[in-house]
Amino acid sequence: MIEKRTEQRHRVFKGAMITFEGSGVACTVRNMSAGGAAIDLDGPVALPQSFTLSISRDNFVRSCRTVWRSDRRIGLAFVQ
């Protein structure tokens, strides 16, 4: 596989929440960089192209867009 990331991601294991259109879905952040993250979902969920990722214990809130999706893992880019 060819590495396309511009920044190295760091492995993490943090509970988070995806919010969109008044709904919330729990997820687990598996790795992060300044520009994006990979998250795992507990099951199949239909998500819009853009949403908000929040990690409450870190006071972290970012607007995101989906870059790729594989089964229950989703790659995100943070929207500037």
Residue, then its C-alpha position, 0 to 999 in steps of 0.5 A: m500500500i502506498e502511504k498518502r498521508t502528509e503527516q505521521r499518525h500516532r496510535v491512540f485508543k480514545g472514546a469519542m462521539i460523532t455528531f451530525e444533524g442532531s444525532g450522535v454515534a459513539c466511536t473509538v479513535r485509533n490513530m490521529s495526526a494534526g490533519g486527520a484520524a482513523i476511527d472504529l465504529d461498533g457497527p455499520v452506520a450511515l454517515p454524511q460526508s461531513f460531521t463533527l468528531s468530539i473527544s470529551r476527555d481532551n476537550f477536542v472538537r473538530s469538523c471532519r470529512t470522510v476520506w476512506r471507509s473499510d468495514r467498521r474503520i473510517g479515515l477522516a480528514f479534519v476540515q480547516 
